[in-house]
Amino acid sequence: MLKLFFITFLSLISGSALGQAGVPLLNISENSAGGTDYSLTLQVLILMTVLTLLPSLLIMMTSFVRIIIVMSLLRQAIGTAQTPPNIVLIGISLFLTFFIMSPILQTVYNDAAIPYIDEDISAEQAIDVALSPIRTFMITQTREDDLMIFSDIGEYEYDGDEENIPLSVLIPSFMTSELKTAFTIGFLIYIPFVIIDLVVASVLMSMGMMMLSPMMISMPFKLMLFVLVAVWVVAFIGVMIMVFWPKAPQNVLVPVFLVVGWSALLVINEFVTSLNPIGLVLLILGGAFHTIGAIVYGLKRPDPWPNTFGFHEIFHFCVVVVFFCRQLK
């Protein structure tokens, strides 16, 4: 900001001298097409102002705030004060933000930046076109209650027409909604980790181990919960299908069965470093029989002796082999 102020100050005080020398400084004129032309110095000044405000725009008009707050609350819920460090959380949040906003940024580039570079549209038209998809994104993520509150504060008559909402009302409404959503997600994330802390603390109190920190004991369980949550979500989906859709086609259950079985790939590095060669062979053999059993169950083939030893018995045979491979390794 100091550099921007200094450049602006020099531009203003030296305007008359440079103007006499024939150098256009802060000059705005109309072109033959009816648009507005800005002098080179003014364009540089606008560009530097935009670059200065770019971090604020990134925070105010994207999903960065929601992601970084959820990441920080997740780290606190696990109990690791500085792991991962802040720079890692910011990096993850930035890349996730760019991933989420990439369709919008691509639209802005195609519809606003390229036509402006080709001089097909003016600067004002480019700004309006660029703000349109960003405005749509913010409106879809903003609660109507927040829009009403800031409309009343800004003395803007909000009649439900979201396209005409000024940015001075939309941006604070969007940021407030993002904060509410982030803390709601953080609250839901906190619940299972708090339950683990309460259970561990109660067990230690009942055993008379009051001098032992519950955080030290609950940390491995929290890390395991974080790693296995994806597996549990898929298993929960399978249970819900069996409960509420008992006659579901087997082709629906087979993908769930395969995902739960092959979720061990998430920690394959730990298996490779901790198991001996025999254990690795048994692990691969169990995965193979797990996959074969799921395919047989889904296709209902082969079915050699339906009345005595059909496809269902082959499926259970594969399950038994997987069980023994798991126990022997």
C-alpha positions as CSV (number, residue, x, y, z in Angstrom):
1,M,0.0,0.0,0.0
2,L,2.9,2.4,0.7
3,K,4.4,1.8,-2.7
4,L,1.0,2.4,-4.3
5,F,0.5,5.6,-2.4
6,F,4.0,6.8,-3.3
7,I,3.5,6.1,-7.0
8,T,0.1,7.8,-7.0
9,F,1.6,10.8,-5.2
10,L,4.4,11.2,-7.7
11,S,2.0,10.8,-10.6
12,L,-0.2,13.6,-9.3
13,I,2.5,16.1,-8.5
14,S,4.4,15.5,-11.8
15,G,1.3,15.5,-14.0
16,S,1.7,19.0,-15.3
17,A,5.4,18.6,-16.1
18,L,5.0,15.4,-17.9
19,G,1.9,16.6,-19.6
20,Q,3.9,19.5,-21.0
21,A,6.5,17.1,-22.2
22,G,3.9,15.2,-24.2
23,V,3.7,12.2,-22.0
24,P,0.1,11.2,-21.2
25,L,-0.2,10.6,-17.5
26,L,-3.6,10.3,-15.8
27,N,-5.6,10.7,-18.9
28,I,-9.1,9.4,-19.7
29,S,-10.6,9.9,-23.1
30,E,-13.3,8.6,-25.4
31,N,-12.3,6.5,-28.4
32,S,-14.0,6.5,-31.8
33,A,-16.1,3.4,-30.9
34,G,-17.7,5.3,-28.0
35,G,-15.6,3.5,-25.3
36,T,-13.1,4.9,-22.9
37,D,-9.3,4.8,-23.3
38,Y,-7.0,5.0,-20.3
39,S,-3.4,6.2,-20.5
40,L,-0.6,3.8,-19.9
41,T,0.3,5.3,-16.5
42,L,-3.3,5.0,-15.3
43,Q,-3.5,1.4,-16.5
44,V,-0.3,0.6,-14.5
45,L,-1.8,2.3,-11.5
46,I,-5.0,0.3,-11.8
47,L,-3.0,-3.0,-12.2
48,M,-0.9,-2.3,-9.1
49,T,-4.0,-1.5,-7.1
50,V,-5.7,-4.8,-8.2
51,L,-2.5,-6.8,-7.4
52,T,-2.5,-5.1,-3.9
53,L,-6.1,-6.1,-3.3
54,L,-5.8,-9.5,-4.8
55,P,-5.2,-11.4,-1.5
56,S,-8.3,-9.7,0.0
57,L,-10.3,-10.5,-3.1
58,L,-9.2,-14.2,-2.8
59,I,-10.4,-14.3,0.8
60,M,-13.6,-12.3,0.3
61,M,-15.0,-13.7,-2.9
62,T,-14.0,-17.4,-2.9
63,S,-14.4,-20.5,-0.7
64,F,-11.0,-20.0,0.9
65,V,-12.4,-18.8,4.2
66,R,-14.6,-21.9,4.7
67,I,-11.8,-24.3,3.8
68,I,-9.1,-22.8,6.0
69,I,-11.5,-22.5,9.0
70,V,-12.6,-26.2,8.7
71,M,-8.9,-27.3,8.3
72,S,-7.9,-25.4,11.4
73,L,-10.8,-26.8,13.5
74,L,-10.0,-30.3,12.3
75,R,-6.4,-29.9,13.5
76,Q,-7.6,-28.7,16.9
77,A,-10.1,-31.5,17.1
78,I,-7.4,-34.1,16.5
79,G,-5.3,-32.4,19.1
80,T,-2.1,-31.8,17.1
81,A,-1.3,-28.2,17.9
82,Q,1.2,-27.5,15.0
83,T,0.8,-30.6,12.8
84,P,0.3,-30.0,10.0
85,P,1.8,-26.5,10.2
86,N,0.0,-23.4,9.2
87,I,1.9,-23.1,5.9
88,V,0.6,-26.6,4.9
89,L,-3.0,-25.8,5.8
90,I,-2.8,-22.5,3.8
91,G,-1.3,-24.4,0.8
92,I,-4.0,-27.1,0.9
93,S,-6.7,-24.4,1.3
94,L,-5.3,-22.5,-1.7
95,F,-5.2,-25.5,-4.0
96,L,-8.6,-26.6,-2.9
97,T,-9.9,-23.1,-3.5
98,F,-8.4,-23.0,-7.0
99,F,-9.9,-26.4,-7.7
100,I,-13.3,-25.3,-6.7
101,M,-13.1,-21.9,-8.4
102,S,-11.4,-23.3,-11.6
103,P,-14.7,-23.5,-13.7
104,I,-15.5,-19.9,-12.7
105,L,-12.0,-18.6,-13.4
106,Q,-12.0,-20.4,-16.8
107,T,-15.3,-18.7,-17.6
108,V,-13.9,-15.3,-16.6
109,Y,-10.8,-15.9,-18.8
110,N,-12.8,-17.0,-21.8
111,D,-15.6,-14.5,-21.6
112,A,-13.8,-11.4,-20.3
113,A,-10.0,-11.6,-20.5
114,I,-9.6,-12.9,-24.1
115,P,-12.2,-10.5,-25.6
116,Y,-10.5,-7.6,-23.8
117,I,-7.1,-8.6,-24.9
118,D,-8.4,-8.8,-28.5
119,E,-9.9,-5.4,-28.0
120,D,-13.4,-6.7,-28.7
121,I,-14.9,-5.2,-25.5
122,S,-14.0,-2.2,-23.4
123,A,-12.6,-2.4,-19.8
124,E,-15.9,-1.6,-18.3
125,Q,-17.6,-4.4,-20.2
126,A,-14.8,-6.8,-19.3
127,I,-15.2,-6.0,-15.6
128,D,-19.0,-6.6,-15.8
129,V,-18.6,-9.8,-17.7
130,A,-15.9,-11.1,-15.2
131,L,-18.0,-10.3,-12.2
132,S,-21.1,-12.1,-13.5
133,P,-20.0,-15.7,-12.8
134,I,-18.3,-14.7,-9.5
135,R,-21.5,-12.9,-8.4
136,T,-23.5,-16.1,-9.3
137,F,-21.2,-18.2,-7.2
138,M,-21.4,-15.9,-4.2
139,I,-25.2,-15.7,-4.5
140,T,-25.6,-19.5,-4.5
141,Q,-23.5,-19.8,-1.4
142,T,-25.1,-16.9,0.5
143,R,-28.0,-17.3,2.9
144,E,-31.0,-15.2,2.2
145,D,-31.2,-14.1,5.9
146,D,-27.7,-12.6,5.6
147,L,-28.7,-10.8,2.4
148,M,-31.7,-9.3,4.2
149,I,-29.6,-8.2,7.2
150,F,-27.0,-6.4,5.2
151,S,-29.6,-5.0,2.8
152,D,-31.3,-3.3,5.8
153,I,-27.9,-2.1,7.1
154,G,-27.0,-0.7,3.7
155,E,-30.4,0.8,3.2
156,Y,-30.9,-1.3,0.0
157,E,-34.4,-2.5,-0.8
158,Y,-34.0,-6.2,-1.4
159,D,-37.0,-7.5,-3.3
160,G,-35.7,-11.0,-4.1
161,D,-34.0,-10.0,-7.4
162,E,-30.5,-11.3,-6.7
163,E,-29.0,-10.1,-10.0
164,N,-29.1,-6.5,-9.0
165,I,-27.6,-6.8,-5.5
166,P,-24.7,-4.4,-5.2
167,L,-21.3,-5.9,-4.3
168,S,-21.2,-3.7,-1.2
169,V,-24.1,-5.8,0.1
170,L,-23.3,-9.2,-1.5
171,I,-19.7,-9.5,-0.3
172,P,-20.3,-9.1,3.4
173,S,-23.3,-11.3,3.2
174,F,-21.3,-14.0,1.4
175,M,-18.5,-13.8,4.0
176,T,-20.9,-14.0,6.9
177,S,-22.6,-17.0,5.3
178,E,-19.2,-18.7,4.8
179,L,-18.2,-18.2,8.4
180,K,-21.5,-19.7,9.6
181,T,-21.1,-22.7,7.2
182,A,-17.5,-23.2,8.2
183,F,-18.3,-23.2,12.0
184,T,-21.2,-25.6,11.4
185,I,-19.0,-28.0,9.6
186,G,-16.4,-27.6,12.3
187,F,-18.9,-28.4,15.0
188,L,-20.0,-31.6,13.3
189,I,-16.3,-32.6,12.8
190,Y,-15.6,-31.9,16.5
191,I,-18.3,-34.2,17.9
192,P,-16.7,-37.7,17.3
193,F,-13.3,-36.5,18.5
194,V,-14.9,-35.0,21.7
195,I,-16.6,-38.4,22.3
196,I,-13.2,-40.1,22.0
197,D,-11.7,-37.7,24.6
198,L,-14.7,-38.3,27.0
199,V,-14.5,-42.1,26.7
200,V,-10.7,-42.2,27.2
201,A,-10.9,-39.8,30.1
202,S,-13.7,-41.8,31.8
203,V,-11.8,-45.1,31.4
204,L,-8.6,-43.5,32.8
205,M,-10.6,-42.1,35.8
206,S,-12.2,-45.5,36.5
207,M,-8.8,-47.1,36.4
208,G,-7.4,-44.6,38.8
209,M,-4.9,-43.3,36.3
210,M,-5.6,-39.7,36.9
211,M,-2.0,-38.5,36.4
212,L,-1.9,-39.9,32.8
213,S,-2.9,-37.3,30.2
214,P,-6.0,-38.4,28.3
215,M,-4.7,-36.5,25.2
216,M,-1.8,-38.9,25.0
217,I,-4.0,-42.0,25.0
218,S,-6.7,-40.6,22.7
219,M,-4.3,-39.3,20.0
220,P,-3.9,-42.7,18.2
221,F,-7.6,-43.3,18.3
222,K,-8.2,-39.8,16.7
223,L,-5.7,-40.4,14.0
224,M,-7.2,-43.8,13.3
225,L,-10.6,-42.2,13.1
226,F,-9.4,-39.7,10.6
227,V,-7.8,-42.4,8.4
228,L,-10.7,-44.8,8.6
229,V,-13.6,-42.3,8.3
230,A,-13.8,-42.9,4.5
231,V,-14.1,-46.7,5.1
232,W,-16.7,-46.2,7.7
233,V,-18.7,-43.9,5.5
234,V,-18.8,-46.6,2.8
235,A,-19.7,-49.3,5.3
236,F,-22.4,-47.1,6.7
237,I,-23.8,-46.7,3.2
238,G,-23.8,-50.4,2.7
239,V,-25.7,-51.0,6.0
240,M,-28.3,-48.3,5.1
241,I,-28.8,-50.0,1.8
242,M,-29.4,-53.4,3.5
243,V,-31.8,-51.8,6.0
244,F,-33.9,-49.6,3.8
245,W,-33.5,-51.4,0.5
246,P,-33.3,-55.1,1.5
247,K,-34.1,-56.3,-2.0
248,A,-31.5,-54.1,-3.6
249,P,-29.8,-55.6,-6.7
250,Q,-26.5,-57.3,-6.0
251,N,-24.8,-55.0,-8.5
252,V,-25.5,-52.1,-6.1
253,L,-23.9,-53.9,-3.1
254,V,-20.8,-55.2,-4.9
255,P,-19.1,-51.8,-5.4
256,V,-19.6,-51.0,-1.7
257,F,-18.1,-54.4,-0.8
258,L,-15.1,-53.8,-3.1
259,V,-14.5,-50.3,-1.8
260,V,-14.5,-51.4,1.8
261,G,-12.1,-54.3,1.0
262,W,-9.6,-52.3,-1.1
263,S,-9.6,-49.3,1.3
264,A,-6.4,-50.8,2.8
265,L,-4.6,-49.2,-0.1
266,L,-4.9,-45.9,1.8
267,V,-2.2,-47.2,4.2
268,I,-0.4,-49.6,1.8
269,N,3.0,-47.9,2.6
270,E,2.6,-48.9,6.3
271,F,1.8,-52.5,5.3
272,V,4.9,-52.7,3.1
273,T,7.2,-51.4,5.8
274,S,5.8,-53.4,8.6
275,L,4.9,-56.8,7.1
276,N,7.4,-59.6,6.2
277,P,7.4,-61.2,2.7
278,I,5.0,-63.9,3.8
279,G,2.6,-61.3,5.3
280,L,2.7,-59.4,2.0
281,V,1.9,-62.5,0.0
282,L,-1.0,-63.3,2.4
283,L,-2.3,-59.7,2.1
284,I,-2.3,-59.9,-1.7
285,L,-3.9,-63.3,-1.7
286,G,-6.6,-62.1,0.6
287,G,-7.3,-59.1,-1.6
288,A,-7.5,-61.4,-4.7
289,F,-10.0,-63.7,-3.0
290,H,-12.0,-60.7,-1.7
291,T,-12.3,-59.4,-5.3
292,I,-13.1,-62.8,-6.7
293,G,-15.8,-63.3,-4.1
294,A,-17.4,-59.9,-4.8
295,I,-17.5,-60.6,-8.6
296,V,-19.0,-64.0,-8.1
297,Y,-21.6,-62.6,-5.8
298,G,-22.5,-59.9,-8.3
299,L,-22.6,-62.0,-11.4
300,K,-24.0,-65.1,-9.7
301,R,-21.5,-67.1,-11.7
302,P,-20.1,-69.7,-11.7
303,D,-23.0,-71.7,-10.2
304,P,-21.8,-75.3,-10.6
305,W,-24.3,-77.1,-8.2
306,P,-27.0,-74.6,-7.3
307,N,-28.6,-76.9,-4.7
308,T,-25.4,-77.9,-2.9
309,F,-22.5,-75.7,-3.8
310,G,-23.5,-72.7,-5.9
311,F,-22.3,-69.1,-6.4
312,H,-23.3,-68.2,-2.8
313,E,-21.2,-70.9,-1.3
314,I,-18.3,-69.9,-3.5
315,F,-18.7,-66.3,-2.2
316,H,-18.6,-67.5,1.4
317,F,-15.6,-69.8,0.7
318,C,-13.7,-66.7,-0.5
319,V,-14.7,-64.8,2.6
320,V,-13.3,-67.6,4.8
321,V,-10.1,-67.6,2.8
322,V,-9.8,-63.8,3.3
323,F,-10.4,-64.3,7.1
324,F,-7.6,-66.9,7.4
325,C,-5.2,-64.8,5.3
326,R,-5.8,-61.9,7.6
327,Q,-5.3,-64.0,10.7
328,L,-2.1,-65.7,9.4
329,K,-0.3,-62.6,8.2
